[in-house]
Amino acid sequence: MSFVGFTILVAVISYFKTKGDNQSTSEGYFLAGRGLPGFVIAGSLLLTNLSAEQLVGSNGQTWLVGMSPMAFEVLAAPCCIALALFAAPRYLKSGITTIPQLIGLRFDRSTKLWFSILYIVLALVVQIPVVLYSGSLVFENIFGLSGILGVTKFQAIVILCIAISVIGSIYAIFGGLKAVAVSDTVNGVGLLIGGLAVPFLALHVLGSTANGGGIIEGMRYLIENHSDMLNSIAPAESSAPAVPWPTVFTGMVILGLQSWCTNQAYVQRVLAAKNLKEAQKGALLCATLKIIGFMYLALPGVIAYALFQLNGTEITMMDDAYPTMIMQIVPAPLMGFFAAVMFGAILSSFNSFLNSINTMFTLDIYKEFIKPEANELQMVKIGKKVGIMFAVLTTIIGPMVYFFPGGMRTFLDSLVMLVALPVLSAVFGGFFFKFLPKFTAKFILIFHIVFYGSFLLISPSYSLFGGGNGTIHYLYAVLVLWPLEMIIMALLNSNNKKKHPELEAWVQQDVGAVDLTPWKYRGIAAVGILLFIAVVYLSFSPLGIGTWAYSQPF
């Protein structure tokens, strides 16, 4: 009953918050009328990033190798600061609706088309199907829907994929961005309550199992017996899923910048802000929430490691760690609420990505290249029709991932990086260098696909993401490629300026979309967030509660 109750609560709140909104214009439908406040932006950013698969996968990684994978959460914070202080003011100044639109303004229409098509294709055949499948699989593994309904595991995954697609589409297609953002925020509150309860419940069970104590005794037992697992500083030669220490503030930050500053599914929430002040508040609040995320996305995995050693639980796959622990620690009356929180996390990722590609197709392709004379109402109508088509297509592909080998699923997911880093280069390079030739973004895209694609082919996917000693960690590839791409852009910029001395520097135009007055406390908030990051890392290091004896992936 708690599952149904919370799910209905989210729907009711979303309905009343969007009731009466004008969705007959593209701005009202795709950008929530440029009226999102900071709190809603933060909640939607957080839930867009988080999925049920991430809860299971991240905690499975820390069960295997200790706390170093917490970098994926904690290091998102400086990237959100970059979004607030650098990217958001520039995006809102141009009044854009999509990232490809900005690339088109900086370079040319054909470049905009290239990036739009690649983004949409990758989302349709990789990103959204993997979100659907992995979320459904996690839900099935934890809550055993197949046993409840008396069907096979694959049939349960099909049912879940359809349920997620139908409910998510109601928000994304018929409710527009505001419905998505409001539902994300409510689900985010549920996630924080449910997710943060897990480490305390786990520590209580650990303390009770160890010596009949509670949460404090559980923490003491963990520190005294498994301090090596509480160390977030992994050796430089570590293989994935560990995060080598040289990549933490280098390759990891680059990876985060492309997600938080140039990924359409994330950035669209900031583009919909009522003004720059609210956009910055939202991004900086999300940064704080991402740092706290280690408590439910990393620490439970280490507690599971200690608990399983104590009570004799044996598992062989890291993705089994979190579901197994949940079944051991969450009281039955709370299981329904926890299921609703997990379902909400899956929904959020699905409807956010669906909404973003729907927006890109309608505004960047349909309006620009197919029917330039389309009016506002026609664009909203075509957006809804295309959204339905995209939802059906991804729902068909999603369950098929079941038949792919595990390594193939990871490899498919990593293909998104073929486009993600060139987008980061095009956007940031476009702002940094004022004399770039129009072909620059296309050249960088081809260059990156060739070299990053070669790296993926040369280094087997199981070595990149599943361990395997002696292999090059993929974050080192990111660390090398992005600076190299920026250097190439700098050279093209300098050469173009020399060849064409009459060329005028590119100047970004202020279209007056929203008030660009910045939040006056943005600097103080950013410094506070950076200090918070330092405290967390020092705490989970040999200077805090960790030790140098670090568990290596096997």
C-alpha positions, 0 to 999 in steps of 0.5 A: 500500500505504501508503494501505491500511496507514494506513487499516487502522491507524486502524480497528484502533486505534479498534476496540481503544480502544473494545472492551468499552465500554458503548454500551447507554446514550445517555451511553455511545453519544453522549458516549463515557461522559463519559470522553474525555481531553484529548489525544483531545479536542484531536485530534478537535476539530482533525480535525472542523474540518479537511477535505481541501477546506480544505487545498486551498481555504485554500492556494488563497486564499493562492496568490491573495492572500497570507497574510491568510487564515491568520487563519481558522487562527490566530484559531481559537486565542482562540476555543478559549481561550473554549471552555476558560475560558468555555463548557466550565465552563458546559456541563459544569455543566449536564450537557448532551449537545447545544447545543439542549438548553442553549437549551431549558433557558435558554428553553423546549422549543419554542425547543429544537425550532426550533433542533434542526430547523434545525440538522439540516435545514441539515446534511442538505441543505448541510453534510454533502453539501458535505463529501462532495462537496468532499472527493471532488472534492479527492481526485479532483483530486489522485489521479486516481481516474477515470483509475485506474478508467477512469470519468468524473469524476462517477462517481469522485465518486459512488464516493468519496462512497459510500466516505466515507459507508460507512466514516465511518458505521461509526465514527459509527453503529456505534462511537459518539462514542468511535470517532469521537474515537479515529479523529480523533486517529490521523488527526490525528497522520497529518495533522500529519506529512503536512501539516507535511511539505508546506511543507518539501518545497515549500521544498526544491523551490523552493530546488533550482529557484532555485539548486540549494539546499535548504530554507534557500535556498528560504526565502531565495528566497521572502523576497527575491522574494515578501515581499509575499505573506508579509504577513498584513495586508490592506487594509481595503477588500480583498474575499474571499478576502483578510481585511481587517485590521479584521475579523481580531480582530473579525468573524473572532473572532465567526465563530470563536466560533460554530464553536468554542463553539456548533457541536454537531459541535465542542462534543460532544467537550468535552461528553464530557470525563471532567472539566473539567480534561481538557476545558480541556486538550483545548481549549487544546491544540487552540488551539496546534495551530490556530496551527501550522496556518498552516504547512500551510493557508496557507504552502504556497499562497505557496510554490506561487505562487513555485514556479509563477512560477519553473518556468513552471506556469500555473493559472487557478483558485485551487483548482488551486494545492495539487493541482498543487504536491502532484504536483510536490513529493511523492515517489511513495513518500509519495503513498499515505500522503498520500492516506490522510491526506487521506482521513482528513480527509474521513472525520473531517468527515463522521462528526463532523457525522453523529454530531452531528445523529444525537445532536440528533435522538435526544435533542432530538426523538425523546426529547423530543417523539416518545417521551418514555418511551423507555429508554436501549437504545431511544434507542441503537437509534433513534440507529443507525437514524436515523444510517443513514437520514441517511447514505444521504440525504446520500450521495444529495445529495452527488454532486448538488452536482457539477451546481451552479455553483461560486458556488452551492456557496459560497452553499449552504455560507454558508447555515449562518451563518443558524443559526450566529450566532443559536445563538451569540447564544442561548447567550452571551446566555443566560449574560450576561443573566439576565432574558430573556423566553422568546421571545428566542432565537426573535426573534433567530433570525428577526431574523438570518435576515431581515437576514443572508439579505437581505445574501446576496441583495443581495450576489451570492455571487461578490462575497462569497466569490470576489472582486469589488472594491468589494463589502462583505466578509461579515465586516463583516456578521458584525461588525455583526449579532452585536453588534446582536443582543446589544444587542437581547437586552440591551434585552429583558432590561432591559425584562423586568426593569422590567415584572416586578420580581418576576422572579428571575434565571435561575440555572444548576444544577449537575447533578453530571455531572463533576468541575468542578475546573479545570486549574490551568495554564489561565491560563498556557497561555492567555497563552502561546497569545495570545503565540504568536498575536502572534509569528506575526502580527508575523512575517508582517507588514511588521515581520517578513518581509512588506512592504506591497506586497500582492497583491490578489484578481483 
